[in-house]
């Protein structure tokens, strides 16, 4: 069975389930449209969480780079006199 047939069968099953539940007066909210909306909502929520993680990672990366640059600058200032002494000596 290919993907299209499986997808059609699954959606038909969702429609049938929704019809039966509606027929018994339980709910009319089970259908392929609500299922698609639910899945799209979940997808967008995951995308938002992923974006949030990316921002956090980029922020930490920028902080680390700033810190390493500061450490490098201070080390260079401290080591500059030693390098000059070696050149003169």
PDB file with one MODEL, atoms N, CA, C and O in Angstrom:
MODEL        1
ATOM      1  N   UNK A   1       0.840  -1.184   0.000  1.00  0.00           N
ATOM      2  CA  UNK A   1       0.000   0.000   0.000  1.00  0.00           C
ATOM      3  C   UNK A   1       0.886   1.249   0.000  1.00  0.00           C
ATOM      4  O   UNK A   1       1.849   1.348   0.761  1.00  0.00           O
ATOM      5  N   UNK A   2       0.544   2.175  -0.852  1.00  0.00           N
ATOM      6  CA  UNK A   2       1.350   3.388  -0.863  1.00  0.00           C
ATOM      7  C   UNK A   2       0.824   4.391   0.172  1.00  0.00           C
ATOM      8  O   UNK A   2      -0.207   4.185   0.812  1.00  0.00           O
ATOM      9  N   UNK A   3       1.563   5.453   0.299  1.00  0.00           N
ATOM     10  CA  UNK A   3       1.269   6.439   1.333  1.00  0.00           C
ATOM     11  C   UNK A   3      -0.108   7.088   1.144  1.00  0.00           C
ATOM     12  O   UNK A   3      -0.839   7.300   2.112  1.00  0.00           O
ATOM     13  N   UNK A   4      -0.450   7.398  -0.093  1.00  0.00           N
ATOM     14  CA  UNK A   4      -1.736   8.048  -0.371  1.00  0.00           C
ATOM     15  C   UNK A   4      -2.920   7.160   0.049  1.00  0.00           C
ATOM     16  O   UNK A   4      -3.897   7.637   0.626  1.00  0.00           O
ATOM     17  N   UNK A   5      -2.809   5.886  -0.248  1.00  0.00           N
ATOM     18  CA  UNK A   5      -3.896   4.967   0.117  1.00  0.00           C
ATOM     19  C   UNK A   5      -4.018   4.860   1.633  1.00  0.00           C
ATOM     20  O   UNK A   5      -5.121   4.879   2.178  1.00  0.00           O
ATOM     21  N   UNK A   6      -2.872   4.747   2.310  1.00  0.00           N
ATOM     22  CA  UNK A   6      -2.893   4.669   3.774  1.00  0.00           C
ATOM     23  C   UNK A   6      -3.472   5.939   4.381  1.00  0.00           C
ATOM     24  O   UNK A   6      -4.257   5.888   5.328  1.00  0.00           O
ATOM     25  N   UNK A   7      -3.078   7.065   3.831  1.00  0.00           N
ATOM     26  CA  UNK A   7      -3.580   8.339   4.335  1.00  0.00           C
ATOM     27  C   UNK A   7      -5.097   8.438   4.118  1.00  0.00           C
ATOM     28  O   UNK A   7      -5.833   8.855   5.013  1.00  0.00           O
ATOM     29  N   UNK A   8      -5.545   8.055   2.942  1.00  0.00           N
ATOM     30  CA  UNK A   8      -6.986   8.081   2.660  1.00  0.00           C
ATOM     31  C   UNK A   8      -7.764   7.160   3.576  1.00  0.00           C
ATOM     32  O   UNK A   8      -8.843   7.506   4.055  1.00  0.00           O
ATOM     33  N   UNK A   9      -7.205   5.978   3.815  1.00  0.00           N
ATOM     34  CA  UNK A   9      -7.851   5.021   4.700  1.00  0.00           C
ATOM     35  C   UNK A   9      -7.926   5.555   6.133  1.00  0.00           C
ATOM     36  O   UNK A   9      -8.948   5.415   6.805  1.00  0.00           O
ATOM     37  N   UNK A  10      -6.850   6.156   6.582  1.00  0.00           N
ATOM     38  CA  UNK A  10      -6.833   6.717   7.939  1.00  0.00           C
ATOM     39  C   UNK A  10      -7.842   7.853   8.065  1.00  0.00           C
ATOM     40  O   UNK A  10      -8.559   7.935   9.062  1.00  0.00           O
ATOM     41  N   UNK A  11      -7.902   8.727   7.066  1.00  0.00           N
ATOM     42  CA  UNK A  11      -8.854   9.834   7.124  1.00  0.00           C
ATOM     43  C   UNK A  11     -10.295   9.336   7.049  1.00  0.00           C
ATOM     44  O   UNK A  11     -11.183   9.889   7.698  1.00  0.00           O
ATOM     45  N   UNK A  12     -10.519   8.307   6.267  1.00  0.00           N
ATOM     46  CA  UNK A  12     -11.854   7.725   6.194  1.00  0.00           C
ATOM     47  C   UNK A  12     -12.240   7.136   7.549  1.00  0.00           C
ATOM     48  O   UNK A  12     -13.388   7.252   7.979  1.00  0.00           O
ATOM     49  N   UNK A  13     -11.280   6.508   8.215  1.00  0.00           N
ATOM     50  CA  UNK A  13     -11.531   5.968   9.552  1.00  0.00           C
ATOM     51  C   UNK A  13     -11.862   7.070  10.545  1.00  0.00           C
ATOM     52  O   UNK A  13     -12.753   6.905  11.378  1.00  0.00           O
ATOM     53  N   UNK A  14     -11.157   8.186  10.468  1.00  0.00           N
ATOM     54  CA  UNK A  14     -11.442   9.319  11.349  1.00  0.00           C
ATOM     55  C   UNK A  14     -12.850   9.849  11.074  1.00  0.00           C
ATOM     56  O   UNK A  14     -13.610  10.128  12.001  1.00  0.00           O
ATOM     57  N   UNK A  15     -13.186   9.982   9.790  1.00  0.00           N
ATOM     58  CA  UNK A  15     -14.537  10.457   9.430  1.00  0.00           C
ATOM     59  C   UNK A  15     -15.617   9.503   9.942  1.00  0.00           C
ATOM     60  O   UNK A  15     -16.641   9.940  10.465  1.00  0.00           O
ATOM     61  N   UNK A  16     -15.384   8.214   9.789  1.00  0.00           N
ATOM     62  CA  UNK A  16     -16.357   7.214  10.252  1.00  0.00           C
ATOM     63  C   UNK A  16     -16.512   7.289  11.770  1.00  0.00           C
ATOM     64  O   UNK A  16     -17.626   7.269  12.293  1.00  0.00           O
ATOM     65  N   UNK A  17     -15.391   7.375  12.461  1.00  0.00           N
ATOM     66  CA  UNK A  17     -15.439   7.488  13.914  1.00  0.00           C
ATOM     67  C   UNK A  17     -16.204   8.740  14.324  1.00  0.00           C
ATOM     68  O   UNK A  17     -17.053   8.689  15.214  1.00  0.00           O
ATOM     69  N   UNK A  18     -15.904   9.860  13.676  1.00  0.00           N
ATOM     70  CA  UNK A  18     -16.601  11.106  13.984  1.00  0.00           C
ATOM     71  C   UNK A  18     -18.087  10.997  13.721  1.00  0.00           C
ATOM     72  O   UNK A  18     -18.899  11.481  14.509  1.00  0.00           O
ATOM     73  N   UNK A  19     -18.449  10.361  12.611  1.00  0.00           N
ATOM     74  CA  UNK A  19     -19.867  10.184  12.268  1.00  0.00           C
ATOM     75  C   UNK A  19     -20.573   9.340  13.334  1.00  0.00           C
ATOM     76  O   UNK A  19     -21.668   9.679  13.782  1.00  0.00           O
ATOM     77  N   UNK A  20     -19.934   8.246  13.729  1.00  0.00           N
ATOM     78  CA  UNK A  20     -20.556   7.360  14.731  1.00  0.00           C
ATOM     79  C   UNK A  20     -20.706   8.071  16.081  1.00  0.00           C
ATOM     80  O   UNK A  20     -21.739   7.944  16.740  1.00  0.00           O
ATOM     81  N   UNK A  21     -19.679   8.815  16.489  1.00  0.00           N
ATOM     82  CA  UNK A  21     -19.771   9.542  17.756  1.00  0.00           C
ATOM     83  C   UNK A  21     -20.871  10.602  17.688  1.00  0.00           C
ATOM     84  O   UNK A  21     -21.617  10.801  18.647  1.00  0.00           O
ATOM     85  N   UNK A  22     -20.959  11.278  16.543  1.00  0.00           N
ATOM     86  CA  UNK A  22     -21.992  12.298  16.364  1.00  0.00           C
ATOM     87  C   UNK A  22     -23.377  11.658  16.377  1.00  0.00           C
ATOM     88  O   UNK A  22     -24.315  12.213  16.950  1.00  0.00           O
ATOM     89  N   UNK A  23     -23.503  10.503  15.753  1.00  0.00           N
ATOM     90  CA  UNK A  23     -24.768   9.791  15.695  1.00  0.00           C
ATOM     91  C   UNK A  23     -25.272   9.404  17.090  1.00  0.00           C
ATOM     92  O   UNK A  23     -26.474   9.429  17.353  1.00  0.00           O
ATOM     93  N   UNK A  24     -24.347   9.052  17.968  1.00  0.00           N
ATOM     94  CA  UNK A  24     -24.715   8.691  19.335  1.00  0.00           C
ATOM     95  C   UNK A  24     -24.809   9.910  20.249  1.00  0.00           C
ATOM     96  O   UNK A  24     -25.102   9.773  21.436  1.00  0.00           O
ATOM     97  N   UNK A  25     -24.564  11.092  19.709  1.00  0.00           N
ATOM     98  CA  UNK A  25     -24.689  12.331  20.484  1.00  0.00           C
ATOM     99  C   UNK A  25     -23.532  12.593  21.425  1.00  0.00           C
ATOM    100  O   UNK A  25     -23.650  13.411  22.338  1.00  0.00           O
ATOM    101  N   UNK A  26     -22.430  11.920  21.221  1.00  0.00           N
ATOM    102  CA  UNK A  26     -21.278  12.093  22.119  1.00  0.00           C
ATOM    103  C   UNK A  26     -20.530  13.385  21.781  1.00  0.00           C
ATOM    104  O   UNK A  26     -20.334  14.231  22.652  1.00  0.00           O
ATOM    105  N   UNK A  27     -20.120  13.538  20.543  1.00  0.00           N
ATOM    106  CA  UNK A  27     -19.419  14.752  20.118  1.00  0.00           C
ATOM    107  C   UNK A  27     -19.474  14.867  18.604  1.00  0.00           C
ATOM    108  O   UNK A  27     -19.590  13.871  17.889  1.00  0.00           O
ATOM    109  N   UNK A  28     -19.388  16.074  18.146  1.00  0.00           N
ATOM    110  CA  UNK A  28     -19.327  16.291  16.698  1.00  0.00           C
ATOM    111  C   UNK A  28     -17.984  16.899  16.315  1.00  0.00           C
ATOM    112  O   UNK A  28     -17.835  17.447  15.222  1.00  0.00           O
ATOM    113  N   UNK A  29     -17.014  16.802  17.208  1.00  0.00           N
ATOM    114  CA  UNK A  29     -15.723  17.459  16.989  1.00  0.00           C
ATOM    115  C   UNK A  29     -14.661  16.531  16.404  1.00  0.00           C
ATOM    116  O   UNK A  29     -13.536  16.972  16.168  1.00  0.00           O
ATOM    117  N   UNK A  30     -14.980  15.277  16.166  1.00  0.00           N
ATOM    118  CA  UNK A  30     -14.001  14.348  15.610  1.00  0.00           C
ATOM    119  C   UNK A  30     -14.223  14.271  14.105  1.00  0.00           C
ATOM    120  O   UNK A  30     -15.167  13.643  13.628  1.00  0.00           O
ATOM    121  N   UNK A  31     -13.327  14.927  13.370  1.00  0.00           N
ATOM    122  CA  UNK A  31     -13.354  14.848  11.910  1.00  0.00           C
ATOM    123  C   UNK A  31     -11.968  15.184  11.367  1.00  0.00           C
ATOM    124  O   UNK A  31     -11.085  15.601  12.116  1.00  0.00           O
ATOM    125  N   UNK A  32     -11.789  15.003  10.086  1.00  0.00           N
ATOM    126  CA  UNK A  32     -10.464  15.205   9.500  1.00  0.00           C
ATOM    127  C   UNK A  32     -10.003  16.652   9.591  1.00  0.00           C
ATOM    128  O   UNK A  32      -8.802  16.912   9.656  1.00  0.00           O
ATOM    129  N   UNK A  33     -10.932  17.592   9.597  1.00  0.00           N
ATOM    130  CA  UNK A  33     -10.556  19.002   9.667  1.00  0.00           C
ATOM    131  C   UNK A  33     -10.005  19.363  11.045  1.00  0.00           C
ATOM    132  O   UNK A  33      -8.996  20.058  11.161  1.00  0.00           O
ATOM    133  N   UNK A  34     -10.670  18.888  12.068  1.00  0.00           N
ATOM    134  CA  UNK A  34     -10.178  19.138  13.425  1.00  0.00           C
ATOM    135  C   UNK A  34      -8.878  18.390  13.678  1.00  0.00           C
ATOM    136  O   UNK A  34      -7.990  18.899  14.363  1.00  0.00           O
ATOM    137  N   UNK A  35      -8.762  17.195  13.134  1.00  0.00           N
ATOM    138  CA  UNK A  35      -7.513  16.442  13.267  1.00  0.00           C
ATOM    139  C   UNK A  35      -6.362  17.194  12.595  1.00  0.00           C
ATOM    140  O   UNK A  35      -5.276  17.307  13.162  1.00  0.00           O
ATOM    141  N   UNK A  36      -6.601  17.702  11.397  1.00  0.00           N
ATOM    142  CA  UNK A  36      -5.571  18.469  10.687  1.00  0.00           C
ATOM    143  C   UNK A  36      -5.202  19.726  11.466  1.00  0.00           C
ATOM    144  O   UNK A  36      -4.025  20.072  11.575  1.00  0.00           O
ATOM    145  N   UNK A  37      -6.210  20.408  12.008  1.00  0.00           N
ATOM    146  CA  UNK A  37      -5.947  21.620  12.800  1.00  0.00           C
ATOM    147  C   UNK A  37      -5.132  21.287  14.043  1.00  0.00           C
ATOM    148  O   UNK A  37      -4.217  22.024  14.411  1.00  0.00           O
ATOM    149  N   UNK A  38      -5.471  20.171  14.686  1.00  0.00           N
ATOM    150  CA  UNK A  38      -4.743  19.745  15.883  1.00  0.00           C
ATOM    151  C   UNK A  38      -3.280  19.441  15.545  1.00  0.00           C
ATOM    152  O   UNK A  38      -2.371  19.847  16.269  1.00  0.00           O
ATOM    153  N   UNK A  39      -3.066  18.729  14.448  1.00  0.00           N
ATOM    154  CA  UNK A  39      -1.698  18.395  14.042  1.00  0.00           C
ATOM    155  C   UNK A  39      -0.909  19.640  13.647  1.00  0.00           C
ATOM    156  O   UNK A  39       0.271  19.759  13.976  1.00  0.00           O
ATOM    157  N   UNK A  40      -1.550  20.554  12.951  1.00  0.00           N
ATOM    158  CA  UNK A  40      -0.874  21.793  12.560  1.00  0.00           C
ATOM    159  C   UNK A  40      -0.527  22.636  13.780  1.00  0.00           C
ATOM    160  O   UNK A  40       0.535  23.256  13.839  1.00  0.00           O
ATOM    161  N   UNK A  41      -1.438  22.651  14.756  1.00  0.00           N
ATOM    162  CA  UNK A  41      -1.161  23.375  15.997  1.00  0.00           C
ATOM    163  C   UNK A  41       0.068  22.777  16.697  1.00  0.00           C
ATOM    164  O   UNK A  41       0.946  23.505  17.158  1.00  0.00           O
ATOM    165  N   UNK A  42       0.115  21.448  16.767  1.00  0.00           N
ATOM    166  CA  UNK A  42       1.267  20.784  17.381  1.00  0.00           C
ATOM    167  C   UNK A  42       2.553  21.077  16.642  1.00  0.00           C
ATOM    168  O   UNK A  42       3.600  21.287  17.256  1.00  0.00           O
ATOM    169  N   UNK A  43       2.473  21.090  15.323  1.00  0.00           N
ATOM    170  CA  UNK A  43       3.657  21.385  14.514  1.00  0.00           C
ATOM    171  C   UNK A  43       4.147  22.807  14.777  1.00  0.00           C
ATOM    172  O   UNK A  43       5.345  23.029  14.954  1.00  0.00           O
ATOM    173  N   UNK A  44       3.233  23.760  14.804  1.00  0.00           N
ATOM    174  CA  UNK A  44       3.617  25.160  15.051  1.00  0.00           C
ATOM    175  C   UNK A  44       4.168  25.334  16.453  1.00  0.00           C
ATOM    176  O   UNK A  44       5.088  26.122  16.671  1.00  0.00           O
ATOM    177  N   UNK A  45       3.611  24.605  17.397  1.00  0.00           N
ATOM    178  CA  UNK A  45       4.110  24.684  18.770  1.00  0.00           C
ATOM    179  C   UNK A  45       5.536  24.150  18.843  1.00  0.00           C
ATOM    180  O   UNK A  45       6.392  24.744  19.499  1.00  0.00           O
ATOM    181  N   UNK A  46       5.793  23.030  18.172  1.00  0.00           N
ATOM    182  CA  UNK A  46       7.153  22.485  18.148  1.00  0.00           C
ATOM    183  C   UNK A  46       8.120  23.430  17.446  1.00  0.00           C
ATOM    184  O   UNK A  46       9.259  23.595  17.882  1.00  0.00           O
ATOM    185  N   UNK A  47       7.668  24.051  16.360  1.00  0.00           N
ATOM    186  CA  UNK A  47       8.525  25.014  15.662  1.00  0.00           C
ATOM    187  C   UNK A  47       8.864  26.187  16.580  1.00  0.00           C
ATOM    188  O   UNK A  47      10.000  26.660  16.595  1.00  0.00           O
ATOM    189  N   UNK A  48       7.881  26.652  17.342  1.00  0.00           N
ATOM    190  CA  UNK A  48       8.124  27.745  18.282  1.00  0.00           C
ATOM    191  C   UNK A  48       9.111  27.354  19.368  1.00  0.00           C
ATOM    192  O   UNK A  48       9.984  28.143  19.730  1.00  0.00           O
ATOM    193  N   UNK A  49       8.978  26.148  19.886  1.00  0.00           N
ATOM    194  CA  UNK A  49       9.920  25.679  20.907  1.00  0.00           C
ATOM    195  C   UNK A  49      11.319  25.526  20.329  1.00  0.00           C
ATOM    196  O   UNK A  49      12.304  25.840  20.997  1.00  0.00           O
ATOM    197  N   UNK A  50      11.413  25.049  19.100  1.00  0.00           N
ATOM    198  CA  UNK A  50      12.705  24.903  18.442  1.00  0.00           C
ATOM    199  C   UNK A  50      13.350  26.274  18.250  1.00  0.00           C
ATOM    200  O   UNK A  50      14.544  26.443  18.498  1.00  0.00           O
ATOM    201  N   UNK A  51      12.560  27.250  17.808  1.00  0.00           N
ATOM    202  CA  UNK A  51      13.080  28.612  17.635  1.00  0.00           C
ATOM    203  C   UNK A  51      13.565  29.177  18.961  1.00  0.00           C
ATOM    204  O   UNK A  51      14.598  29.843  19.016  1.00  0.00           O
ATOM    205  N   UNK A  52      12.825  28.912  20.020  1.00  0.00           N
ATOM    206  CA  UNK A  52      13.225  29.376  21.349  1.00  0.00           C
ATOM    207  C   UNK A  52      14.554  28.760  21.765  1.00  0.00           C
ATOM    208  O   UNK A  52      15.415  29.446  22.315  1.00  0.00           O
ATOM    209  N   UNK A  53      14.719  27.475  21.505  1.00  0.00           N
ATOM    210  CA  UNK A  53      15.990  26.815  21.827  1.00  0.00           C
ATOM    211  C   UNK A  53      17.133  27.385  20.996  1.00  0.00           C
ATOM    212  O   UNK A  53      18.245  27.556  21.496  1.00  0.00           O
ATOM    213  N   UNK A  54      16.859  27.679  19.728  1.00  0.00           N
ATOM    214  CA  UNK A  54      17.890  28.264  18.865  1.00  0.00           C
ATOM    215  C   UNK A  54      18.330  29.626  19.391  1.00  0.00           C
ATOM    216  O   UNK A  54      19.520  29.942  19.396  1.00  0.00           O
ATOM    217  N   UNK A  55      17.369  30.426  19.833  1.00  0.00           N
ATOM    218  CA  UNK A  55      17.692  31.745  20.367  1.00  0.00           C
ATOM    219  C   UNK A  55      18.527  31.611  21.627  1.00  0.00           C
ATOM    220  O   UNK A  55      19.514  32.326  21.801  1.00  0.00           O
ATOM    221  N   UNK A  56      18.137  30.700  22.506  1.00  0.00           N
ATOM    222  CA  UNK A  56      18.920  30.475  23.728  1.00  0.00           C
ATOM    223  C   UNK A  56      20.344  30.044  23.400  1.00  0.00           C
ATOM    224  O   UNK A  56      21.303  30.534  23.994  1.00  0.00           O
ATOM    225  N   UNK A  57      20.471  29.130  22.455  1.00  0.00           N
ATOM    226  CA  UNK A  57      21.785  28.648  22.068  1.00  0.00           C
ATOM    227  C   UNK A  57      22.623  29.783  21.499  1.00  0.00           C
ATOM    228  O   UNK A  57      23.791  29.934  21.859  1.00  0.00           O
ATOM    229  N   UNK A  58      22.034  30.583  20.612  1.00  0.00           N
ATOM    230  CA  UNK A  58      22.764  31.695  20.010  1.00  0.00           C
ATOM    231  C   UNK A  58      23.177  32.723  21.055  1.00  0.00           C
ATOM    232  O   UNK A  58      24.267  33.289  20.975  1.00  0.00           O
ATOM    233  N   UNK A  59      22.307  32.965  22.038  1.00  0.00           N
ATOM    234  CA  UNK A  59      22.632  33.898  23.115  1.00  0.00           C
ATOM    235  C   UNK A  59      23.813  33.390  23.935  1.00  0.00           C
ATOM    236  O   UNK A  59      24.738  34.147  24.231  1.00  0.00           O
ATOM    237  N   UNK A  60      23.785  32.114  24.301  1.00  0.00           N
ATOM    238  CA  UNK A  60      24.896  31.544  25.070  1.00  0.00           C
ATOM    239  C   UNK A  60      26.190  31.540  24.259  1.00  0.00           C
ATOM    240  O   UNK A  60      27.273  31.776  24.796  1.00  0.00           O
ATOM    241  N   UNK A  61      26.064  31.272  22.974  1.00  0.00           N
ATOM    242  CA  UNK A  61      27.238  31.276  22.094  1.00  0.00           C
ATOM    243  C   UNK A  61      27.840  32.675  22.036  1.00  0.00           C
ATOM    244  O   UNK A  61      29.059  32.829  22.109  1.00  0.00           O
ATOM    245  N   UNK A  62      26.997  33.691  21.906  1.00  0.00           N
ATOM    246  CA  UNK A  62      27.488  35.076  21.861  1.00  0.00           C
ATOM    247  C   UNK A  62      28.152  35.457  23.185  1.00  0.00           C
ATOM    248  O   UNK A  62      29.194  36.112  23.198  1.00  0.00           O
ATOM    249  N   UNK A  63      27.540  35.040  24.299  1.00  0.00           N
ATOM    250  CA  UNK A  63      28.152  35.323  25.611  1.00  0.00           C
ATOM    251  C   UNK A  63      29.520  34.659  25.736  1.00  0.00           C
ATOM    252  O   UNK A  63      30.471  35.275  26.218  1.00  0.00           O
ATOM    253  N   UNK A  64      29.618  33.410  25.304  1.00  0.00           N
ATOM    254  CA  UNK A  64      30.881  32.694  25.383  1.00  0.00           C
ATOM    255  C   UNK A  64      31.933  33.364  24.509  1.00  0.00           C
ATOM    256  O   UNK A  64      33.084  33.507  24.919  1.00  0.00           O
ATOM    257  N   UNK A  65      31.539  33.773  23.306  1.00  0.00           N
ATOM    258  CA  UNK A  65      32.493  34.437  22.417  1.00  0.00           C
ATOM    259  C   UNK A  65      32.978  35.752  23.011  1.00  0.00           C
ATOM    260  O   UNK A  65      34.164  36.071  22.934  1.00  0.00           O
ATOM    261  N   UNK A  66      32.054  36.521  23.608  1.00  0.00           N
ATOM    262  CA  UNK A  66      32.455  37.777  24.252  1.00  0.00           C
ATOM    263  C   UNK A  66      33.409  37.513  25.402  1.00  0.00           C
ATOM    264  O   UNK A  66      34.406  38.218  25.562  1.00  0.00           O
ATOM    265  N   UNK A  67      33.109  36.500  26.203  1.00  0.00           N
ATOM    266  CA  UNK A  67      33.963  36.157  27.331  1.00  0.00           C
ATOM    267  C   UNK A  67      35.337  35.713  26.857  1.00  0.00           C
ATOM    268  O   UNK A  67      36.351  36.122  27.422  1.00  0.00           O
ATOM    269  N   UNK A  68      35.380  34.879  25.825  1.00  0.00           N
ATOM    270  CA  UNK A  68      36.679  34.407  25.333  1.00  0.00           C
ATOM    271  C   UNK A  68      37.491  35.557  24.737  1.00  0.00           C
ATOM    272  O   UNK A  68      38.714  35.580  24.875  1.00  0.00           O
ATOM    273  N   UNK A  69      36.832  36.507  24.081  1.00  0.00           N
ATOM    274  CA  UNK A  69      37.553  37.677  23.555  1.00  0.00           C
ATOM    275  C   UNK A  69      38.130  38.514  24.691  1.00  0.00           C
ATOM    276  O   UNK A  69      39.260  38.995  24.602  1.00  0.00           O
ATOM    277  N   UNK A  70      37.353  38.685  25.757  1.00  0.00           N
ATOM    278  CA  UNK A  70      37.827  39.441  26.913  1.00  0.00           C
ATOM    279  C   UNK A  70      39.029  38.760  27.554  1.00  0.00           C
ATOM    280  O   UNK A  70      40.014  39.413  27.897  1.00  0.00           O
ATOM    281  N   UNK A  71      38.940  37.450  27.713  1.00  0.00           N
ATOM    282  CA  UNK A  71      40.051  36.692  28.299  1.00  0.00           C
ATOM    283  C   UNK A  71      41.289  36.805  27.417  1.00  0.00           C
ATOM    284  O   UNK A  71      42.399  36.984  27.918  1.00  0.00           O
ATOM    285  N   UNK A  72      41.099  36.702  26.112  1.00  0.00           N
ATOM    286  CA  UNK A  72      42.222  36.824  25.180  1.00  0.00           C
ATOM    287  C   UNK A  72      42.872  38.196  25.267  1.00  0.00           C
ATOM    288  O   UNK A  72      44.098  38.306  25.288  1.00  0.00           O
ATOM    289  N   UNK A  73      42.053  39.241  25.318  1.00  0.00           N
ATOM    290  CA  UNK A  73      42.595  40.601  25.405  1.00  0.00           C
ATOM    291  C   UNK A  73      43.383  40.788  26.690  1.00  0.00           C
ATOM    292  O   UNK A  73      44.469  41.367  26.677  1.00  0.00           O
ATOM    293  N   UNK A  74      42.848  40.305  27.786  1.00  0.00           N
ATOM    294  CA  UNK A  74      43.558  40.441  29.066  1.00  0.00           C
ATOM    295  C   UNK A  74      44.846  39.632  29.068  1.00  0.00           C
ATOM    296  O   UNK A  74      45.870  40.087  29.577  1.00  0.00           O
ATOM    297  N   UNK A  75      44.795  38.447  28.505  1.00  0.00           N
ATOM    298  CA  UNK A  75      46.007  37.630  28.432  1.00  0.00           C
ATOM    299  C   UNK A  75      47.058  38.313  27.576  1.00  0.00           C
ATOM    300  O   UNK A  75      48.238  38.315  27.924  1.00  0.00           O
ATOM    301  N   UNK A  76      46.643  38.886  26.470  1.00  0.00           N
ATOM    302  CA  UNK A  76      47.588  39.596  25.616  1.00  0.00           C
ATOM    303  C   UNK A  76      48.200  40.787  26.335  1.00  0.00           C
ATOM    304  O   UNK A  76      49.399  41.037  26.209  1.00  0.00           O
ATOM    305  N   UNK A  77      47.383  41.532  27.096  1.00  0.00           N
ATOM    306  CA  UNK A  77      47.925  42.661  27.860  1.00  0.00           C
ATOM    307  C   UNK A  77      48.936  42.200  28.907  1.00  0.00           C
ATOM    308  O   UNK A  77      49.952  42.857  29.134  1.00  0.00           O
ATOM    309  N   UNK A  78      48.647  41.068  29.538  1.00  0.00           N
ATOM    310  CA  UNK A  78      49.564  40.563  30.564  1.00  0.00           C
ATOM    311  C   UNK A  78      50.842  39.994  29.950  1.00  0.00           C
ATOM    312  O   UNK A  78      51.922  40.135  30.523  1.00  0.00           O
ATOM    313  N   UNK A  79      50.724  39.357  28.798  1.00  0.00           N
ATOM    314  CA  UNK A  79      51.872  38.704  28.188  1.00  0.00           C
ATOM    315  C   UNK A  79      52.704  39.638  27.312  1.00  0.00           C
ATOM    316  O   UNK A  79      53.843  39.322  26.969  1.00  0.00           O
ATOM    317  N   UNK A  80      52.135  40.786  26.954  1.00  0.00           N
ATOM    318  CA  UNK A  80      52.868  41.720  26.089  1.00  0.00           C
ATOM    319  C   UNK A  80      54.221  42.119  26.679  1.00  0.00           C
ATOM    320  O   UNK A  80      55.211  42.109  25.949  1.00  0.00           O
ATOM    321  N   UNK A  81      54.312  42.470  27.968  1.00  0.00           N
ATOM    322  CA  UNK A  81      55.636  42.818  28.526  1.00  0.00           C
ATOM    323  C   UNK A  81      56.610  41.636  28.466  1.00  0.00           C
ATOM    324  O   UNK A  81      57.804  41.843  28.247  1.00  0.00           O
ATOM    325  N   UNK A  82      56.135  40.421  28.652  1.00  0.00           N
ATOM    326  CA  UNK A  82      57.020  39.256  28.597  1.00  0.00           C
ATOM    327  C   UNK A  82      57.551  39.046  27.184  1.00  0.00           C
ATOM    328  O   UNK A  82      58.718  38.697  27.006  1.00  0.00           O
ATOM    329  N   UNK A  83      56.710  39.254  26.186  1.00  0.00           N
ATOM    330  CA  UNK A  83      57.135  39.099  24.797  1.00  0.00           C
ATOM    331  C   UNK A  83      58.171  40.163  24.440  1.00  0.00           C
ATOM    332  O   UNK A  83      59.141  39.887  23.734  1.00  0.00           O
ATOM    333  N   UNK A  84      57.953  41.384  24.937  1.00  0.00           N
ATOM    334  CA  UNK A  84      58.903  42.455  24.642  1.00  0.00           C
ATOM    335  C   UNK A  84      60.246  42.192  25.310  1.00  0.00           C
ATOM    336  O   UNK A  84      61.292  42.482  24.730  1.00  0.00           O
ATOM    337  N   UNK A  85      60.227  41.643  26.526  1.00  0.00           N
ATOM    338  CA  UNK A  85      61.481  41.305  27.224  1.00  0.00           C
ATOM    339  C   UNK A  85      62.250  40.240  26.467  1.00  0.00           C
ATOM    340  O   UNK A  85      63.477  40.312  26.389  1.00  0.00           O
ATOM    341  N   UNK A  86      61.566  39.256  25.908  1.00  0.00           N
ATOM    342  CA  UNK A  86      62.213  38.192  25.125  1.00  0.00           C
ATOM    343  C   UNK A  86      62.883  38.777  23.891  1.00  0.00           C
ATOM    344  O   UNK A  86      63.997  38.389  23.539  1.00  0.00           O
ATOM    345  N   UNK A  87      62.200  39.715  23.232  1.00  0.00           N
ATOM    346  CA  UNK A  87      62.754  40.318  22.034  1.00  0.00           C
ATOM    347  C   UNK A  87      63.977  41.148  22.350  1.00  0.00           C
ATOM    348  O   UNK A  87      64.935  41.157  21.577  1.00  0.00           O
ATOM    349  N   UNK A  88      63.963  41.840  23.465  1.00  0.00           N
ATOM    350  CA  UNK A  88      65.081  42.692  23.858  1.00  0.00           C
ATOM    351  C   UNK A  88      66.248  41.862  24.414  1.00  0.00           C
ATOM    352  O   UNK A  88      67.410  42.239  24.258  1.00  0.00           O
ATOM    353  N   UNK A  89      65.946  40.773  25.037  1.00  0.00           N
ATOM    354  CA  UNK A  89      66.957  39.951  25.719  1.00  0.00           C
ATOM    355  C   UNK A  89      67.649  39.082  24.810  1.00  0.00           C
ATOM    356  O   UNK A  89      68.528  38.327  25.225  1.00  0.00           O
TER     357      UNK A  89
ENDMDL
END
